[in-house]
Structures are given as C-alpha cells and as structure tokens.
Amino acid sequence: AFNHVTLSPRWSSANIDTVDVTVKYAASGGYVSYKYRHDQDKKTINLDVTGSGDSGKAHILLPPDYKTVQNVTVNGVPAKFTISGIEKSNYVDFELAFPAIQHIVIQY
C-alpha cells in the first residue's frame, strides 16, 4: 500500500530530462508522486518527491559515463548517500522520509 517505497527512476537511459509521475494504489489510497528534472549543463538532477507512506529509498540512475556524485541534498541539507553499480549502470542511493515533500538535488 506504498507504506515503504523504492523510487528508482531511470529516465537518463532514455535521454528524458523532465517527467512528472504519480502512482496510486486505489484499494488503500496509497500513492507516491515525483517531479524529475535533469539539467545536463549544470550536471544536476532535481526531484520533488512525496507520498502517503512513512519512508522510502531512492535508487537514482546516473547519466551514462558518470560513476559518482559530488553531493546530495534533501530540503537543502546534505544527505548521506552511497553509489551502487548494476552491470554498466551507476546509481546514487539514499533514504527518503514521507509524507513531507522532499526536494532533492543530486550534483554529479
């Protein structure tokens, strides 16, 4: 019922820089919603994320040829993150807190 979600957008693999997504589970009313904005010139990914659950994990695909990030902020506060790899793809991983809106900036 979207109580604990894993958010794993992979829009950079399709060269898509702007997306608005909302997913709702009708039976419980649970939902997760995000706005994804990738600025290739500034090397940033901006996400505005919210949901009805308690917490979540972010597993965000980095653009091709990037293996790490400079920093991640959540609501302007530096966040702890790790980098993970799956085959030739690299992801930045960190925790999310709901139901508040989380404004995330990933600088790679």
Backbone hydrogen bonds, N-H to C=O, Kabsch-Sander energy under -0.5 kcal/mol:
donor,donor_aa,acceptor,acceptor_aa,energy
5,V,55,S,-1.4
7,L,5,V,-0.5
7,L,57,K,-3.2
8,S,6,T,-0.6
13,S,10,R,-1.2
14,A,11,W,-1.4
15,N,12,S,-1.1
16,I,11,W,-2.0
17,D,15,N,-0.5
19,V,36,Y,-2.1
21,V,34,Y,-3.0
23,V,32,V,-2.8
25,Y,30,G,-3.3
26,A,24,K,-0.8
28,S,25,Y,-0.9
29,G,25,Y,-2.5
30,G,25,Y,-0.6
32,V,23,V,-2.1
33,S,50,T,-2.9
34,Y,21,V,-2.9
35,K,48,D,-1.9
36,Y,19,V,-3.2
37,R,46,N,-2.8
38,H,17,D,-2.7
39,D,37,R,-0.5
39,D,44,T,-2.8
40,Q,38,H,-0.7
43,K,39,D,-1.0
44,T,39,D,-1.9
45,I,106,I,-2.1
46,N,37,R,-3.5
47,L,104,I,-2.4
48,D,35,K,-1.8
49,V,47,L,-0.5
49,V,102,Q,-2.5
50,T,33,S,-2.4
52,S,31,Y,-2.3
53,G,31,Y,-0.5
54,D,3,N,-2.3
55,S,3,N,-1.5
56,G,96,L,-1.9
57,K,5,V,-2.4
58,A,94,F,-3.4
59,H,7,L,-3.0
60,I,92,V,-2.5
61,L,9,P,-1.7
62,L,90,N,-3.2
66,Y,63,P,-1.7
67,K,65,D,-0.5
70,Q,107,Q,-3.0
71,N,107,Q,-1.5
73,T,105,V,-2.3
74,V,77,V,-2.7
75,N,103,H,-3.5
77,V,74,V,-1.6
79,A,72,V,-3.0
82,T,93,D,-2.0
84,S,91,Y,-2.3
86,I,89,S,-2.5
89,S,86,I,-2.6
91,Y,84,S,-3.1
92,V,60,I,-2.3
93,D,82,T,-3.0
94,F,58,A,-1.6
96,L,56,G,-3.1
98,F,54,D,-1.8
102,Q,49,V,-3.3
103,H,101,I,-0.6
104,I,47,L,-3.5
104,I,102,Q,-0.7
105,V,73,T,-2.2
106,I,45,I,-2.8
107,Q,71,N,-2.7
107,Q,105,V,-0.6
108,Y,43,K,-2.3
108,Y,106,I,-0.6
